[in-house]
């Protein structure tokens, strides 16, 4: 398993796994580079669960095991401002 230095990634937090009652138990960050980083379990992962569908910038250690999935152990994060397109009323 390859672990890198601290890295920053920006993306949207999305559910990645659910328990048998439909509760989200794992999240991932989807980047605009079409990369998906599964967030490793730690106290910050629990905080990030409150920000599903929001855009964030996270810093942490990335790793890519032989199975091909990408993981990140989040050390810090910032929820980014959402901008509203006034013409269409859409969040961008």
N, C-alpha and C positions, 0 to 999 in steps of 0.2 A: 504494500500500500504506500502510495506516494503522498507525503504531506508537504505543503509548501509554506513559505513565510506568510505573515499576515497579509491579507489582500482585502481590497474593498470591492464589493459588488453592489449593483443597484438593480432592483427589480420589484415585482409584485409578489406579496405573500399569498400563497394559495394552499388549500388543504391538500394533503398528500396521502393520508391514511385515516380511517375511521374505525371506531370500535363497533361491536355488534349492536349498539343502541344508536348509532349514527353520530356519535360525538367525535369531533376532530381530535385525533391523537398524535398526528404528525403533520408538519407543514414543510413546504418547499418554497424557494424563491425562484421565480421565473424572470430571467433577464431579457433585455431587448436583443441580445445576441443569440436567442433561442437556446440558452443553456438553462438547465434546471439544477439547483443546488438543494439537496435535502438538508434541513436544519437538524443538527445533532441535538440530542436531548441535553438540556442544561437549564438553569433558572431563566436565562434570557429567552429560551425557546418558549417557556410558559408565558412570558410577557408578550412575545410576538404573536401568540395565539389571539390576543386581543386586537390585532391589527390586520386580520385576514382581509384580502382584497385592497389593501393599501400599498402604496409605493414606499419603499424603504431603501436606505443605504446602510449596508452592514459591513463591519470589519471583523475578520476572523481568519482562522486557519482552514484552508481548503484541503481536501484530500480526494483522491480518486482511486478506490480499490480496483482490483482486477475485474470485478463484475461490471465496470463501466459507469456506474452511478457516480455523481458528484455530490460531495458532502461539504458542509461548512460548519465549524464550531464557532458560533457567533460570540464575539467578545464585546462589541459595542454596536449600537444601531441608532439611526435617526429616521423618524417618520417624515417623509418629504411632503411639502405643501401640495395640495391638489389645486389645480387651476381649472376654472370653469370657463368654457367658451360661451360668451354671452349671446352670440348669434343663435346657437343651437341648444344652449342649456346643457351641454354635455361636459362631463368631467374629463379633462385631458391630462 
